[in-house]
Amino acid sequence: MMARTPVDLLHGTLDLIVLKSLSWGPMHGFGLARWIQHTTNDVLQVEEGSLYPSLYRMENRGWIKAQWSLTENGRRAKYYKLTAAGKRQLTEESRTWEAVSGAIAKIMAARREPA
Amino acid sequence: MIPRDDDRVPAWRRYLRFSRGDAASDVNDELTFHLQSAIEEFVAAGMSPSEARDAARRKFGDVDEISQTLYSLSEQRERQMERSEWLGALKQDFVFGLRQLRKSPAFAIVAIVTLALGIGANSAIFSVVYSVLLQPLPYAHADRIVTVAQVGAKDTLNFVPHGNYLAWRARSQSDFVDMAATWGTRTFTMLGIGDPTPTSVTIATASYFRTMFIPPVLGRYYSDDEDRDGAAPVAVLSEALWRSRFAGDSSIIGQTINLNSKPTRIIGVASQEYVMSPPAERMWMPLAPPQSRFADFGDHELRVYGLLKPGVSAANAAAHLRAIETPIAQENQHHGYDGGIAVEPYVDRLLGPQKQNLYMLLGAVLLVLLIACANIANLLLARAAVRRGEIAIRGALGASRARIVTQLLVESVILAIAGALVGLVVAYVGMRFLVTSPASIPRLQNTTLNVPVLLFTLALAIGCAVIFGLVPALRAARTDLQQTLRDGGRDSRTAARERMRGALVISELCVAQILLVGAGLLIRSSINIQAVPAGFDTDNLLMVSVGLPTTKYATPDDWQRAFDDMERGIRAIPGVKGVAYAQVAPIYGNGWNWTSFREGSDGHDDGSLTTDMRSVSTDYFSTLGMHLLRGRSFTVADGPDASPVAIISRSVAKKLFGEDDPIGKRISNGSVEKPAWKEIVGVVDDIHGNGLAEDPFPALYMPASAHPNPGMTFMIRGGVAPTTLVPAVRQAVAAVDPQLPLSGVSTMREAIGAQLALPRFNTWLLGLLGGAGLLLAIVGVYGVVGYFVTQRFHEIGVRVALGASSGAVQGLVVRQGLMLAGVGIVAGIPLALIATRLLRSFMFGISAHDPITFAAVSVILGAVTVAASYIPARRATRIDPLEALRS
């Protein structure tokens, strides 16, 4: 395993990641943290605590909804779920993200030096 | 990790929903779950429990800080939710309320129209109150502007002589930024543009515009240098004059117009806000007092204003001025002032006299609105009776009492807001009407429906909604659910409801009583004033003023000749029965106040008194129809070169000479050192020359020929309607000089009417409000008595079946109305006695507790109550006993 430097997340990017993660279905905070960690092969080491203010803020904005449910192990956990407004937000933010990352990718792939 | 469906919040926690603890424990539970899961994961990966706990915490970050953030975020969410829940409920109530009102359009329309009239009338009067009283004065530092006046023997504030004003101004610079004076408004002739036009000119010092500063609209105000005797004449136009006469042309600045035959340069246009009362079209010209005026301490001519320095109180300024004034007064003792000075905020002096008047009207119109509210409360109570079933069911379905009250109040608010919106139309119409009032109230012309008026209207609407809606809503919400449902929706507490409605109608009658007594007292005062004998014949008397420009008519001889020529020309007009002229016509204006004393008096004892001095032509007394009690009238022989003569009025003769015959005695109106003796040749009766509501003045008449003046007012007695004479009079004056304009053309009746405009306006308005209050109270009585009949349908049917005559049935119903009226009237009398005390200053020749007015109003209220009860009474006699018993 090579050494990895955790990448600082751009402001607002965490929201996009959370929205995207929840688009597969309801998840609790811990599950969300693990999912992000595994999916990115530990590149994005989110400080797990910072996930929660992001979740609460999005709940206040009406993008996600919280619900207490029981886990498979029979423990109570708070599950988050996308709302319709959240889905719209996700579409919008991912479009922006694609535009930005596409633009950055083009720059990185440039073969000519700037004139 | 698929969640099982579960309730969102554990049942026990619902009870904590509104406590702060709930959000905190939610956060704690969530974070505990996270850390616990992380620890378990690390333990499963082979760590010891304590290592796992540390690792989990490290990975998580600062637990305390994050939970603090989460607490505040969830509190924010709670608040958000409460707010939207509340708004949602309100919106629901609104929609439901609208639907309810649409279901009973008759009720809604009656209520909205009643409120529109009531609220609209209030807004109209408030718009005037705001414009006249509440709006700050337009000047810079308005709170430091004061009026300065001398206080005379009778504590009256007087106009100030030039000498005193100049001395004050020169020596009070430590207290005042500046002092200013105005010398009334007179009529000048403007030539050059069309016909000679009379134009109002206010004579003011240059400091006037500095003391009361509003930036000029155009150009500038005049300087002290231009306000000097001998300086080239300049004038400042009012904005209205500039727009109407000069078409708002800015090139007028610097141009010269011909004013009283003098070329006068226009140097500026002043803000219209300088004009507090009509005429809106006027100019200002410098006072420019001649040197001879500087030592004049006797002619009370100027109104004096001052701008206090910051931090100087009016009382301190007055004390300092007194120190300046006292030696002047001592040197000029014969003028009757002892150095008293009054310094008063200008705003009080200007608006103080209007306060009582306008607040009286506002109070009256609020009372009318109260009656209107009581009527609507009554309608709502009746509706509540119908809606008991509905409300009971809503209660059964779990609506809290507060929710039901809110719902019913929202309905009231909808009614009130709708009423206020329609009321704004009423307010606009009413305001237009009030502004055209002939009464001269400062700033009345500037009245508009502005933001403060709209806010007042909104506040009034909400206030009304609470007044008429709260009690019915609370009562309705108290409905006993089980009882109502058991009764099948019928009301089993009729008695309480009827008491409530009765009490409302009684208070309406009380308030109507107050309004009607007030109106009655004003009407009787108005009649009393108009019944005052003026002391001269006021019918068919035309008055016309002519001012001679002194550039063209230089000497008193020129004046005399011109006025005599005009008099001759006017006398020759067919239909003219007599003509005379005087410097000031009665009613038209005040004469000069001078201390006069008889021979042998020292000018201070009871041989002296302040007289109203008037110079009049030879036919003055005969033309006016005044009674000559003794001696003779003036003749052409009493010219400037003849030995001086005077005619005194009866009250002067009585004060100075008692029972003695004053003919041949001498009287002086000069100083004690240099008396100007005049021989008394006649005594005439006193007249109410300063207005019918004023006391007759003690008059000292002198022949106009001996006291010439370039301005005179002709009094023309017509054998025909006097206004038909105006064209011929115009011709007669033009025959003498075509450049002379006529000003102040009016009949004596009109002049008296204009003087009584304010009291008449008050009377009229209060009468209207009293009428409105009475009408609303009648509707209230009718409603309650009608409801009584409906409620007793069955009982009356039984009575009729048992043989009650229709008279007995009618009696039963009318007695209900009379009982209400009786209680209302008896309770209203003491209230009216208190309220009319506030009207005392409006009374003329009548006591504010006048028993005849009180009795008459009580009888009227009783009579209309009987009339209003009679209609439902008739309905009661037609009840078919069979039908009543079956129902």
Chai-1 contact restraints between the chains, C-beta under 6 A:
chainA,res_idxA,chainB,res_idxB,connection_type,confidence,min_distance_angstrom,max_distance_angstrom,comment,restraint_id
A,P26,B,P3,contact,1.0,0.0,6.0,A-B,restraint_1
A,G29,B,H34,contact,1.0,0.0,6.0,A-B,restraint_2
A,F30,B,H34,contact,1.0,0.0,6.0,A-B,restraint_3
A,F30,B,S37,contact,1.0,0.0,6.0,A-B,restraint_4
A,G31,B,M1,contact,1.0,0.0,6.0,A-B,restraint_5
A,E47,B,G61,contact,1.0,0.0,6.0,A-B,restraint_6
A,E48,B,K59,contact,1.0,0.0,6.0,A-B,restraint_7
A,E48,B,F60,contact,1.0,0.0,6.0,A-B,restraint_8
A,G49,B,F60,contact,1.0,0.0,6.0,A-B,restraint_9
A,G49,B,G61,contact,1.0,0.0,6.0,A-B,restraint_10
A,G49,B,I66,contact,1.0,0.0,6.0,A-B,restraint_11
A,Y52,B,I66,contact,1.0,0.0,6.0,A-B,restraint_12
A,Y52,B,L70,contact,1.0,0.0,6.0,A-B,restraint_13
A,P53,B,T69,contact,1.0,0.0,6.0,A-B,restraint_14
A,Y56,B,L70,contact,1.0,0.0,6.0,A-B,restraint_15
A,Y56,B,L73,contact,1.0,0.0,6.0,A-B,restraint_16
A,N60,B,R77,contact,1.0,0.0,6.0,A-B,restraint_17
A,Q67,B,R8,contact,1.0,0.0,6.0,A-B,restraint_18
A,W68,B,R8,contact,1.0,0.0,6.0,A-B,restraint_19
A,S69,B,P3,contact,1.0,0.0,6.0,A-B,restraint_20
A,S69,B,R4,contact,1.0,0.0,6.0,A-B,restraint_21
A,S69,B,D6,contact,1.0,0.0,6.0,A-B,restraint_22
A,L70,B,R4,contact,1.0,0.0,6.0,A-B,restraint_23
A,L70,B,D6,contact,1.0,0.0,6.0,A-B,restraint_24
A,A77,B,F33,contact,1.0,0.0,6.0,A-B,restraint_25
A,K78,B,E30,contact,1.0,0.0,6.0,A-B,restraint_26
A,Y79,B,P3,contact,1.0,0.0,6.0,A-B,restraint_27
